[in-house]
Amino acid sequence: MDDAPVNYIRESTREILKLNRRSHRNEVSDLQRSIKDLRVSPENILSIVQNLKSKSHVTVENLLLLKNALIDDEKNIEVLLKCYGALRGLVRELTGNNVTKQCAAAGCCCNLALGDSRACMAIAKAAGPYLTVLLDNPITELAMTCAWTLGNLAGSGSKVCDILVAQGAVAKLCNMLQIHNENIQDAAVYALLHFAYQMEDDFRPEYLQKVLIALSKLEVNATTSRLSFTLSCHVDFKDNMPEELIDKMLATLKLTVKIHSEKCVQSQCNCELLYAIRTLANMDVEVYDIILNYLIQNNLGQVLLEVLNKDSGAVNESLLWLLGNLYNYSPSNDFFVHLSSL
């Protein structure tokens, strides 16, 4: 396959992942705020940071105010990181015995991890091992927030990913996919998406295999679909692709393409459809016969043409990419004979 289309699709994925990281920032801002949403002065924030540094008593309310302030103004991230000992103090609260304070401290780390790569490097070194250990915590909120934090850290670049992998983060996140808790699974998928994207072919084959097997069993949504496509760009994808994932992507294609054809808005795209198409296009040519037979058996030719005629941007381009690969593989296939007659 020509590298140019793959590079183009990867670059468009990069932009979506940047938006995903910012969007998560807004979600954290809304979901993790205390009931009394107070905007505090820079002086109050500095006082809380100084208390963290000096091992003075820090209350849950202090941590919640700090957590919100880290989103309200990015300068507060610099205030905390430039205060020697403050990050260590935050880690102290993260590893304490008070679960409520642990959750609040984890929220602070999560929002700190929305900073630049320099900030994320410092957080990964100081808090990474503890965040990784807390992924096993039975308190769902704490485990989820730690997974979000690791995902945000990984999103800052491959160097931070390397540190977190060495600390055991990816291995633990893979294990979280096996936990029968949808919130835990979603948080793990979010984090693994950033690791897989930043690390590309350096994402270890043993992790690749575990994640692909898990994805073949998880419910399809926008994030799992993006992760499936990102992993399909991996050099070892074809050697580790489970048959169940092929069936999952084909079923997703069948369901979402009809919905998209009926309800498509040009400025919006169905992420599940978009990434199902891209994942199928990246599969081994040995799978193309299965894809073509599925398209014929489910009479999807007409609806695919309807999607193409709607000029829906990224979905349209990705579908042309898939059909082009299938046609190059078998131009005389009955599917294309039927398609040309429509």
Beta strands, then each sheet from edge to edge (+ up, - down):
end
